[in-house]
């Protein structure tokens, strides 16, 4: 009779990730306080923005990712990878626009996408499959 192996949370990784997030936020608060005070008259402007746009969105993404069964997307990995490559190619069409001297962005109506970021995720799916 095969024994079932119980799945445990990896507490060491959890502690390390939380520690890195706290240290990163402390460094951001320290490094950006003068700039926040000068530009926005708020010493913690960049810290608040990072917590709102980075940490909260990351937590929501983590929770959503926890409940999504990634194994059923295995069959779509090649299609997603090809879509990612096509997105990179389309950036050189009239839909793409340049910012900061490089043409990296895709403008689709009110949405602006940097297709290389999508390709990174799709490439990881493809390699994992």
Secondary structure by P-SEA (a helix, b strand, c coil): cbbbbbbbcaaaaaaaaaaaaaaaaaaaaaacaaaaaacccccaaaaaaaaaccaaaaaaaaaaaaaccccccccaaaaaaaaaaaaaaacccccccccccccccccccccccaaaaaaaaaaaaaaac
